[in-house]
Amino acid sequence: MEVCYQLPVLPLDRPVPKHVLSRRGAISFSSSSSLFGAPDPRQLSQRRGAISYDSSDQTALYIRMLARLGSESEVAVCSAPERRVRRLLSLQRYLHSSRLLRGLAQQIPLPILDEDYSGQARCMLEKVGNWNFDIFLFDRLTNGNGLITLTFHLLDQYGLVELFRLDVVRLWRFLVLVQEDYHAHNPYHNAVHAADVTQAMYCYLREPALSKSLTSYDILLGLLAAATHDLDHPGVNQPFLIKTDHYLASLYKNTSVLENHHWKSAVGLLRETGLLSHLPAEDSLSLERDLGSLILATDISRQNDYLSRFRLHLDQSNLCLSNASHRHFVLQMALKCADICNPCRPWELSKQWSEKVTEEFFQQGDVEKKHKLEVSPLCDRANNTMGNIQIGFMTYVAEPLFTEWSRFSDTRLSQTMLGHMGLNKASWGSREQSPSPDPPPTPPLAQASPKTNLREGEYPDAS
């Protein structure tokens, strides 16, 4: 069975260019044997390279994507631990290069040359620590380069570029590749979401409880994790990958499938660009491991484990931020908060994110219906409403987490977040009670934002 609705597949109508065969890419979502099926290990030797393994732990360092010949998706395993990692085009870059190879007109976005827009973006960066920072507007002012611009600015503002002797050209290339490897067609899990999480992470890093204790390494790690935490997200959740026998689910043994892929994809980009190549090997490997630990903490299916541990620390008052392991745990909790902070934003921003996550849910449900699969919870647009999804997410996921975070960091920001969440929850409740309520006043700039979807509402069993 072939699935291509709203999900990436490779072209069937032409041979694979040689330069594509030597470069790395994203996830291929098609298989002749099963719906998003994993390749049969017995057939791997007959297929062309796709997944490169880290032989030390048998998990994928990165995913390679190749074109299909005929009606079969060509996916295979290549073990080359000593060979230098080479680049394959990500899905977005592959499709872009395909248009060029076919001689089609290249649609190049306007560069950031307009002084009016770049000046406004710089003005916004002066207030990047404000909780009401409008990431949608910032992304428009930077011509869709919000994640690159924001992350580079924050790294430079903290003096991390100079302190860690990061090559500016390599850093910029790394951030460009990170942004490109987010799927722009995802309503929610895209580069704008990553930029929003990075901005929220910055707000948390500035909180007194953290700012007094965090080292420069902690800050670098937190910002990199926020920027890459959903890298190459396919726009469907883990249960979908498992029930469709996707090879990533098999690769990671149905455990934190997406989070492991995000982490390994980020590691692949770090190594490819050589961003940390000037550091001692032990230091760069340590950063890669710590980066994975932060990204894996965003698995929503493990929410209760982290929350219980956090609550226990707070009850016993034994969090000691001079201890490196305790600081790392707090960074994990900060990233978890940043990842699902949308209900805590002002209404005009929170509502846009709610629309985006709900649409991404419903698009997955539409695919499941089309192929006669069991529709995942919250993904059936006929039986769920945006308001009910958001109220449930706030009640069972967001409120418990942010309540404990406010115990740890009892500041004006924490109270502001809880206040916004209470108001937003009440607004969704009133809309559910009234079929056609008058919408609350929304600033014109927020109204101009595209209405697509987000995916932080994956509760309580999705990840």
C-alpha atoms as one frame of an Amber mdcrd trajectory, in Angstrom:
protein
   0.000   0.000   0.000   1.356   3.389  -0.939   0.634   6.467   1.141   1.373
   9.927  -0.107  -1.418  12.157   1.190   0.191  15.089   2.971   3.306  12.996
   3.560   6.613  13.112   1.687   7.406  10.530  -0.995  10.050  10.443  -3.656
   9.494  10.889  -7.413   9.047   7.806  -9.570   9.528   9.262 -13.017  13.275
   9.552 -13.401  16.608   7.960 -12.403  18.306   9.038  -9.220  20.989  11.704
  -9.786  24.446  10.537  -8.707  24.946  13.506  -6.402  21.805  12.524  -4.483
  23.122   9.016  -3.892  26.080  10.415  -1.975  24.195  12.741   0.318  22.142
  12.417   3.466  18.500  13.197   4.012  15.309  12.762   5.939  12.585  10.147
   6.265  11.072   8.281   3.341   7.431   7.516   3.997   6.709   4.899   1.388
   7.185   1.159   1.078   5.909  -1.520  -1.260   5.734  -4.124   1.503   3.701
  -2.310   4.118   2.338   1.040   5.060   5.444   2.991   6.055   7.002  -0.423
   6.569  10.420  -1.285   7.889  12.736  -2.965   5.370  13.194  -6.703   5.726
  16.731  -7.250   7.121  17.176 -10.143   4.677  16.647  -7.745   1.792  18.899
  -4.972   3.043  21.940  -6.194   1.167  19.990  -5.928  -2.080  18.991  -2.324
  -1.550  20.854   0.933  -1.700  22.105   2.734   1.396  19.647   4.564   3.603
  20.354   4.285   7.316  23.884   4.721   8.620  24.433   3.093  11.999  26.543
   4.125  14.915  28.087   0.701  15.472  28.718   1.349  19.154  25.068   1.448
  20.145  23.309   0.203  17.011  21.136   3.271  16.687  20.963   5.379  13.587
  23.313   8.304  13.423  21.284   9.732  10.634  18.660   8.789   8.072  19.394
   8.787   4.382  16.709   9.055   1.766  16.958   7.721  -1.769  14.620   7.850
  -4.756  12.481   4.863  -5.576  12.875   2.852  -8.758   9.581   1.694 -10.203
   7.150   1.425  -7.298   9.577   0.364  -4.563  11.139   2.582  -1.938  14.861
   1.925  -1.831  15.950   1.814   1.790  18.927  -0.052   3.227  21.466  -0.124
   6.018  25.063   0.917   5.472  27.553   0.278   8.223  30.519   2.564   7.809
  31.763   3.610  11.255  35.155   4.764   9.999  33.990   6.499   6.850  33.651
  10.234   6.952  30.004  11.280   7.259  28.813  12.745   3.965  25.733  14.778
   3.309  22.561  13.553   1.724  19.901  16.026   0.845  17.163  16.401   3.402
  13.641  15.994   2.091  13.144  19.710   1.511  16.562  20.163  -0.124  16.054
  17.058  -2.265  12.746  18.306  -3.640  14.276  21.732  -4.246  17.200  20.261
  -6.181  14.786  18.053  -8.127  13.006  21.132  -9.461  16.326  22.560 -10.587
  17.329  19.313 -12.282  14.066  19.258 -14.201  14.739  22.769 -15.401  11.825
  24.335 -13.530  11.977  27.909 -12.404  13.631  28.324  -9.045  11.474  30.075
  -6.497  14.011  31.938  -4.394  12.625  33.890  -1.444  13.597  37.510  -1.233
  16.793  37.963   0.775  16.784  39.935   3.966  17.800  43.224   2.368  14.861
  45.449   3.165  16.136  47.773   5.871  12.619  48.429   7.142  12.019  44.752
   7.838  15.503  43.929   9.137  15.359  47.025  11.332  12.063  45.905  12.830
  13.479  42.427  13.404  16.441  43.955  15.259  14.046  45.975  17.383  12.172
  42.793  18.270  15.411  41.078  19.264  16.006  43.831  21.808  12.904  42.509
  23.591  13.493  38.816  22.953  13.190  38.118  26.672   9.568  39.323  26.830
   7.011  36.567  27.309   4.637  38.135  24.780   7.291  37.929  22.023   5.407
  37.354  18.748   7.377  34.629  16.994   4.978  34.655  14.024   5.672  38.312
  13.338   9.397  37.820  13.886   9.458  34.967  11.396   7.768  37.161   8.794
  10.165  40.038   9.426  13.135  37.717   8.924  11.645  36.316   5.719  11.076
  32.879   7.221  14.501  32.732   8.851  13.341  33.240  12.416  15.031  30.140
  13.837  18.408  30.981  12.300  18.301  34.644  13.285  17.030  34.081  16.814
  19.387  31.243  17.724  22.450  32.999  16.306  21.529  36.186  18.179  21.133
  34.370  21.502  24.372  32.426  21.160  26.192  35.644  20.342  24.460  37.597
  23.105  25.688  35.102  25.700  29.204  35.328  24.267  29.160  31.606  23.493
  30.496  32.009  19.950  33.690  33.552  21.247  33.927  31.501  24.434  33.679
  28.135  22.659  35.622  29.423  19.633  32.781  28.515  17.277  33.559  29.207
  13.646  30.933  31.732  12.532  30.619  30.296   9.026  30.187  26.757  10.347
  27.707  27.946  12.953  25.641  29.761  10.355  25.681  26.736   8.064  24.636
  24.496  10.948  21.679  26.747  11.761  20.662  26.967   8.098  20.644  23.171
   7.821  18.715  22.850  11.074  16.035  25.217   9.810  15.880  23.463   6.444
  15.447  20.054   8.074  12.234  21.143   9.742   9.293  20.339   7.461   7.692
  23.604   6.439   4.465  21.858   5.414   3.851  20.642   8.983   1.192  22.895
  10.503   2.868  22.741  13.906   6.144  20.849  14.023   8.098  23.265  11.883
  10.907  25.794  12.270   8.586  28.431  13.731   7.734  26.086  16.597  11.447
  25.426  17.128  12.106  29.167  17.244   9.246  29.634  19.717  10.654  26.923
  21.992  14.121  28.490  21.757  12.733  31.892  22.762  10.857  30.340  25.693
  13.992  28.479  26.748  15.866  31.765  26.767  13.208  33.253  29.063  13.650
  30.351  31.500  17.444  30.546  31.396  17.154  34.145  32.573  15.121  33.235
  35.644  17.054  33.980  38.877  16.984  30.363  40.045  18.849  29.352  36.895
  20.850  32.382  35.791  22.881  32.408  39.008  23.912  28.770  38.680  24.097
  27.767  35.020  27.485  27.506  33.352  28.185  28.637  29.796  28.163  24.983
  28.777  24.669  24.563  30.242  23.407  27.588  28.312  24.947  26.405  25.036
  23.439  22.974  25.540  19.996  24.366  26.405  19.812  26.627  23.358  21.052
  23.952  20.940  18.571  21.429  22.361  15.679  23.877  22.020  16.565  24.662
  18.404  16.891  20.996  17.379  14.406  19.242  19.672  11.934  18.386  16.863
  14.399  18.194  13.970  13.034  16.412  10.874   9.646  15.775  12.526   7.355
  13.970  10.046   4.116  15.553  11.288   2.714  12.301  12.714   3.113  10.871
  16.195   4.879   7.813  17.547   1.796   5.540  17.727   1.230   6.212  14.025
   4.785   5.148  13.177   4.430   2.015  15.300   1.114   0.840  13.901   2.250
   1.435  10.320   5.460  -0.556  10.872   7.694   2.352  10.017  11.365   1.400
  10.049  12.180   4.128  12.594   9.838   2.441  15.082  11.684  -0.832  14.540
  15.062   0.886  14.686  14.377   2.458  18.083  12.351  -0.494  19.402   9.145
   1.560  19.704  10.711   3.696  22.439  10.973   7.481  22.105  11.066   6.942
  18.356  10.717  10.563  17.285  12.910  11.971  20.044  15.721   9.541  19.208
  15.452  10.546  15.570  15.530  14.261  16.420  18.638  13.712  18.529  20.497
  11.620  15.964  19.582  14.083  13.219  21.029  16.925  15.288  24.209  14.952
  15.937  24.506  14.298  12.217  24.374  18.018  11.473  26.908  18.839  14.194
  29.349  16.338  12.726  28.641  17.228   9.139  29.265  20.938   9.616  32.222
  20.316  11.931  30.834  22.874  14.366  32.531  21.176  17.318  35.428  19.594
  15.443  37.944  21.926  17.090  37.037  20.629  20.547  38.651  17.530  22.089
  36.811  14.398  20.945  35.773  13.578  24.505  34.187  17.009  24.960  32.220
  16.904  21.706  30.973  13.373  22.429  29.914  14.478  25.903  27.960  17.393
  24.458  26.252  15.056  21.979  25.203  12.724  24.798  23.920  15.583  26.943
  22.066  17.000  23.951  20.334  13.656  23.536  19.423  13.550  27.207  17.649
  16.901  26.909  15.837  16.062  23.670  14.720  12.647  24.945  13.160  14.383
  27.953  10.587  15.984  25.639   8.907  12.596  25.090   5.398  13.335  26.371
   4.823   9.654  27.167   7.436   9.980  29.940   5.859  13.114  31.386   4.778
  11.524  34.646   8.244  10.095  35.314   9.931  13.470  35.042   7.142  15.283
  36.871   7.195  12.849  39.808  10.943  13.192  40.129  10.716  16.983  39.945
   7.972  17.069  42.563   9.982  14.808  44.873  13.009  17.094  44.637  10.850
  20.107  45.456   9.107  18.370  48.362  12.460  17.389  49.854  14.095  20.729
  48.979  17.207  18.910  47.836  17.818  20.438  44.423  21.393  21.691  44.508
  22.270  23.608  41.356  25.969  23.513  42.166  25.618  19.825  41.299  26.036
  19.260  37.538  23.501  16.422  37.415  20.884  18.549  39.192  21.485  21.440
  36.806  21.064  19.073  33.887  17.788  17.782  35.309  16.481  21.335  35.690
  17.478  21.997  32.073  15.414  18.957  31.086  12.411  20.359  32.934  12.963
  23.797  31.401  12.987  22.318  27.899   9.844  20.337  28.671   8.144  23.542
  29.785   9.359  25.437  26.721   8.115  22.658  24.452   4.527  22.835  25.714
   4.320  26.476  26.779   1.787  27.508  24.129  -1.200  27.453  26.536   0.765
  29.879  28.719   1.179  32.516  26.015  -1.168  35.493  25.614  -4.457  34.539
  23.951  -3.675  35.968  20.519  -0.545  33.789  20.309  -1.878  30.758  22.163
  -4.946  30.543  19.934  -2.823  30.419  16.793  -0.781  27.550  18.207  -3.977
  25.756  19.227  -5.261  25.992  15.669  -1.998  24.623  14.369  -1.709  21.617
  16.671  -5.340  20.670  16.145  -4.986  20.767  12.370  -1.896  18.572  12.489
  -3.810  16.079  14.615  -6.719  16.103  12.210  -4.487  15.689   9.167  -3.062
  12.533  10.714  -6.588  11.330  11.423  -7.565  11.973   7.806  -4.679   9.793
   6.605  -5.662   7.049   9.051  -9.264   7.120   7.842  -8.214   7.099   4.205
  -6.230   3.917   4.715  -8.739   2.297   7.055  -6.507   2.456  10.105  -7.731
   2.990  13.640  -7.924   6.737  14.165  -5.609   7.905  16.933  -7.030   9.723
  19.975  -7.662  13.430  19.342  -7.128  12.980  15.588 -10.737  12.523  14.466
 -12.070  15.891  13.333 -15.629  14.513  13.430 -15.520  13.672  17.138 -13.138
  16.248  18.621 -13.171  20.004  18.911 -10.288  22.382  19.279 -11.629  23.610
  22.604 -11.984  20.174  24.165  -8.520  19.156  23.024  -6.968  22.280  24.497
  -8.886  22.101  27.771  -7.879  18.465  28.229  -4.243  19.198  27.425  -4.114
  22.066  29.888  -5.818  20.062  32.622  -3.835  16.841  32.397  -0.456  17.915
  30.982   0.315  21.630  31.126  -1.141  22.679  34.483   0.607  19.963  36.561
   3.953  20.752  34.924   3.789  24.530  35.217   2.449  24.348  38.759   5.595
  22.490  39.810   7.785  24.832  37.758   6.288  27.801  39.624   7.241  26.082
  42.899  10.810  25.849  41.668  10.911  29.351  40.192   8.308  31.499  41.929
   8.749  34.607  39.828   6.635  37.097  37.958   7.100  35.070  34.759   5.790
  31.891  36.381   2.727  33.686  37.700   2.186  35.299  34.304   2.266  31.910
  32.585  -0.210  30.377  35.040  -2.436  33.435  34.678  -2.482  33.227  30.883
  -3.218  29.505  31.021  -6.172  30.067  33.352  -7.607  32.771  31.084  -7.036
  30.708  27.945  -8.677  27.670  29.495 -11.685  29.771  30.466 -11.868  31.195
  26.932 -11.919  27.732  25.381 -14.535  26.648  27.931 -16.823  29.537  27.052
 -16.428  28.782  23.347 -17.389  25.171  23.903 -20.542  26.248  25.729 -21.524
  28.800  23.073 -21.713  27.507  19.485 -20.808  30.852  17.905 -19.179  33.122
  20.472 -17.867  36.505  19.531 -14.085  36.186  19.262 -12.044  38.223  21.734
 -10.320  41.274  20.263  -7.171  40.269  18.426  -4.395  42.613  17.307  -4.309
  43.026  13.507  -0.827  41.508  13.217  -1.957  38.338  14.970  -5.020  38.144
  12.726  -2.766  38.165   9.701  -0.939  35.027  10.824  -1.750  31.870   8.832
  -4.180  29.485  10.510  -2.561  26.117  10.478  -1.741  23.722  13.283   0.383
  22.683  16.214   1.113  19.436  17.953   1.825  20.009  21.604  -1.632  18.645
  22.458  -0.427  15.055  22.214  -1.808  13.802  25.520  -1.947  11.644  27.421
  -0.574   8.596  25.539   0.895  10.163  22.414   4.485  11.224  22.047
